[in-house]
């Protein structure tokens, strides 16, 4: 059987763990998520990134997790891009955003 990320085969708890782990890694490397976003992902300051740019940002920032799964978890609206708002979203608090480990 083919595994499809679009089937959302993970639990909400798994999504929280994966996204928070990614955010924690970005904060540890860059100081906060906004800096990570600007330095490694949205280098053109367009306010969003497409899948290829996201993968390049993950490589540039040293992220070693499953980039495809993370992409699908962050692209909440399924528009084919990730915005700064989606990048900063706290997966444990819908509608909340975080920039540092203290948020």
Backbone as CSV, one residue per row, in Angstrom:
resi,resn,N_x,N_y,N_z,CA_x,CA_y,CA_z,C_x,C_y,C_z
1,UNK,0.830,-1.185,0.000,0.000,0.000,0.000,0.870,1.242,0.000
2,UNK,0.432,2.213,-0.750,1.155,3.476,-0.787,0.749,4.333,0.395
3,UNK,1.729,4.955,1.013,1.474,5.853,2.135,1.333,7.265,1.594
4,UNK,0.273,7.928,1.917,0.058,9.295,1.462,0.023,10.242,2.649
5,UNK,0.847,11.270,2.591,0.834,12.271,3.645,-0.486,13.026,3.645
6,UNK,-1.102,13.117,2.516,-2.374,13.830,2.430,-3.487,13.108,3.176
7,UNK,-3.271,11.847,3.526,-4.267,11.107,4.300,-4.237,11.502,5.772
8,UNK,-3.274,12.330,6.159,-3.147,12.761,7.545,-3.109,11.553,8.468
9,UNK,-2.189,10.672,8.212,-2.087,9.417,8.946,-1.475,9.572,10.328
10,UNK,-1.244,10.782,10.779,-0.683,10.987,12.094,-1.765,11.542,13.035
11,UNK,-1.544,11.370,14.303,-2.465,11.904,15.295,-2.135,13.375,15.553
12,UNK,-3.053,14.080,16.186,-2.789,15.472,16.557,-1.587,15.565,17.486
13,UNK,-1.464,14.590,18.371,-0.335,14.584,19.291,0.982,14.418,18.534
14,UNK,1.008,13.534,17.543,2.227,13.332,16.742,2.582,14.607,16.000
15,UNK,1.580,15.279,15.448,1.818,16.548,14.744,2.427,17.574,15.698
16,UNK,1.883,17.682,16.901,2.434,18.616,17.889,3.893,18.297,18.191
17,UNK,4.198,17.028,18.371,5.570,16.614,18.690,6.523,16.966,17.554
18,UNK,6.159,16.613,16.336,7.038,16.840,15.183,7.252,18.330,14.941
19,UNK,6.171,19.103,14.931,6.293,20.539,14.650,7.048,21.243,15.773
20,UNK,6.750,20.916,17.005,7.479,21.548,18.117,8.957,21.175,18.103
21,UNK,9.272,19.942,17.737,10.677,19.537,17.645,11.393,20.358,16.572
22,UNK,10.751,20.510,15.417,11.317,21.335,14.352,11.514,22.769,14.838
23,UNK,10.475,23.341,15.456,10.574,24.722,15.931,11.681,24.861,16.978
24,UNK,11.793,23.902,17.857,12.840,23.927,18.886,14.225,23.919,18.230
25,UNK,14.393,23.086,17.211,15.683,23.044,16.511,15.995,24.384,15.856
26,UNK,15.002,25.012,15.230,15.215,26.311,14.572,15.554,27.382,15.607
27,UNK,14.869,27.363,16.735,15.136,28.342,17.790,16.544,28.134,18.361
28,UNK,16.941,26.895,18.575,18.280,26.612,19.096,19.360,27.061,18.122
29,UNK,19.113,26.956,16.830,20.118,27.339,15.832,20.143,28.835,15.555
30,UNK,18.971,29.477,15.626,18.877,30.870,15.166,18.461,31.871,16.238
31,UNK,18.069,31.410,17.392,17.651,32.319,18.447,16.146,32.501,18.520
32,UNK,15.489,32.594,17.375,14.029,32.608,17.345,13.535,32.206,15.955
33,UNK,12.265,31.886,15.890,11.707,31.358,14.637,11.672,32.388,13.515
34,UNK,11.444,33.650,13.846,11.403,34.674,12.800,12.765,34.819,12.138
35,UNK,13.818,34.780,12.916,15.174,34.844,12.360,15.425,33.624,11.470
36,UNK,15.034,32.437,11.934,15.200,31.219,11.128,14.447,31.353,9.806
37,UNK,13.223,31.847,9.867,12.397,32.044,8.669,13.107,32.950,7.666
38,UNK,13.600,34.074,8.123,14.252,35.042,7.232,15.608,34.548,6.729
39,UNK,16.365,33.902,7.586,17.724,33.478,7.241,17.748,32.262,6.318
40,UNK,16.870,31.291,6.554,16.962,30.021,5.844,15.806,29.705,4.901
41,UNK,14.659,30.270,5.116,13.479,29.865,4.350,13.015,30.962,3.392
42,UNK,12.522,32.062,3.900,11.994,33.141,3.054,13.063,34.189,2.797
43,UNK,14.107,33.778,2.118,15.241,34.682,1.890,14.898,35.827,0.950
44,UNK,13.844,35.684,0.157,13.426,36.757,-0.750,12.401,37.686,-0.109
45,UNK,11.998,37.389,1.115,11.037,38.192,1.882,9.668,38.286,1.187
46,UNK,9.241,37.190,0.600,7.946,37.138,-0.092,6.783,36.890,0.870
47,UNK,7.088,36.440,2.085,6.038,36.167,3.053,5.534,34.736,3.014
48,UNK,6.059,33.957,2.073,5.693,32.543,1.966,6.782,31.808,1.225
49,UNK,6.793,30.492,1.384,7.746,29.655,0.657,6.997,28.487,0.030
50,UNK,7.517,28.039,-1.091,6.975,26.866,-1.759,7.776,25.647,-1.294
51,UNK,7.336,24.494,-1.679,7.914,23.235,-1.185,9.426,23.144,-1.432
52,UNK,9.878,23.510,-2.613,11.315,23.435,-2.923,12.110,24.366,-2.017
53,UNK,11.623,25.597,-1.856,12.304,26.548,-0.976,12.334,26.030,0.459
54,UNK,11.251,25.405,0.878,11.178,24.873,2.229,12.221,23.772,2.427
55,UNK,12.328,22.886,1.462,13.329,21.817,1.538,14.738,22.374,1.581
56,UNK,14.998,23.395,0.771,16.315,24.027,0.772,16.594,24.688,2.126
57,UNK,15.566,25.323,2.691,15.718,25.952,4.004,16.001,24.931,5.091
58,UNK,15.317,23.798,5.010,15.568,22.737,5.992,17.008,22.251,5.904
59,UNK,17.499,22.051,4.685,18.891,21.617,4.516,19.859,22.681,5.025
60,UNK,19.606,23.947,4.645,20.503,25.034,5.047,20.534,25.221,6.561
61,UNK,19.416,24.940,7.215,19.349,25.133,8.664,19.818,23.911,9.446
62,UNK,20.088,22.814,8.746,20.576,21.615,9.405,19.489,20.680,9.899
63,UNK,18.236,20.917,9.511,17.150,20.038,9.944,17.327,18.672,9.304
64,UNK,17.231,17.619,10.109,17.462,16.257,9.634,16.213,15.374,9.665
65,UNK,15.074,15.947,9.992,13.849,15.157,10.069,13.240,14.905,8.697
66,UNK,12.045,14.372,8.695,11.297,14.061,7.479,10.670,15.346,6.938
67,UNK,11.321,15.943,5.947,10.904,17.239,5.413,9.523,17.150,4.760
68,UNK,9.237,16.086,4.040,7.929,15.948,3.386,6.799,15.893,4.403
69,UNK,6.985,15.129,5.452,5.960,15.043,6.491,5.790,16.396,7.177
70,UNK,6.897,17.042,7.508,6.834,18.344,8.157,6.122,19.351,7.269
71,UNK,6.441,19.348,5.978,5.784,20.259,5.035,4.270,20.079,5.101
72,UNK,3.836,18.859,5.039,2.403,18.585,5.042,1.762,19.016,6.358
73,UNK,2.494,18.900,7.441,1.968,19.325,8.734,1.881,20.845,8.835
74,UNK,2.809,21.550,8.224,2.818,23.013,8.294,1.886,23.667,7.275
75,UNK,1.712,23.072,6.117,0.843,23.645,5.084,-0.621,23.353,5.437
76,UNK,-1.062,23.968,6.509,-2.373,23.667,7.088,-3.533,23.937,6.139
77,UNK,-3.424,24.958,5.318,-4.540,25.306,4.434,-4.461,24.612,3.072
78,UNK,-3.435,23.809,2.869,-3.255,23.029,1.630,-3.205,23.899,0.369
79,UNK,-2.620,25.089,0.509,-2.492,25.990,-0.632,-1.213,25.757,-1.430
80,UNK,-0.332,24.892,-0.952,0.914,24.615,-1.663,2.045,25.541,-1.283
81,UNK,1.848,26.293,-0.208,2.912,27.139,0.304,2.785,27.188,1.825
82,UNK,3.864,27.602,2.460,3.853,27.806,3.902,4.127,29.279,4.135
83,UNK,3.254,29.907,4.899,3.406,31.320,5.228,4.138,31.449,6.558
84,UNK,4.566,32.660,6.853,5.197,32.920,8.139,4.238,32.549,9.274
85,UNK,2.969,32.861,9.103,1.972,32.525,10.128,1.918,31.015,10.377
86,UNK,1.938,30.222,9.325,1.923,28.769,9.471,3.227,28.274,10.102
87,UNK,4.334,28.896,9.739,5.654,28.541,10.259,5.737,28.791,11.763
88,UNK,5.102,29.876,12.221,5.151,30.264,13.628,4.064,29.629,14.478
89,UNK,3.063,29.027,13.842,1.909,28.513,14.586,2.319,27.511,15.647
90,UNK,1.744,27.664,16.818,1.978,26.723,17.911,1.011,25.561,17.719
91,UNK,1.522,24.369,17.425,0.631,23.236,17.147,-0.196,22.792,18.344
92,UNK,0.156,23.236,19.521,-0.595,22.865,20.714,-1.676,23.867,21.070
93,UNK,-1.623,25.042,20.455,-2.567,26.116,20.743,-3.062,26.715,19.429
94,UNK,-4.154,26.194,18.872,-4.667,26.743,17.609,-4.866,28.248,17.704
95,UNK,-4.361,28.951,16.695,-4.474,30.393,16.653,-3.349,31.128,17.364
96,UNK,-2.520,30.393,18.081,-1.400,31.011,18.800,-0.129,30.875,17.967
97,UNK,0.791,31.790,18.201,2.081,31.748,17.501,3.189,31.769,18.535
98,UNK,4.312,31.205,18.150,5.473,31.242,19.025,6.672,31.686,18.217
99,UNK,7.620,32.326,18.863,8.858,32.714,18.198,10.069,32.201,18.950
100,UNK,9.928,31.990,20.255,11.032,31.483,21.069,10.562,30.298,21.884
101,UNK,11.467,29.655,22.589,11.107,28.509,23.413,10.226,28.905,24.596
102,UNK,10.225,30.187,24.955,9.432,30.651,26.090,7.989,30.932,25.720
103,UNK,7.670,31.007,24.444,6.295,31.318,24.015,5.383,30.138,24.219
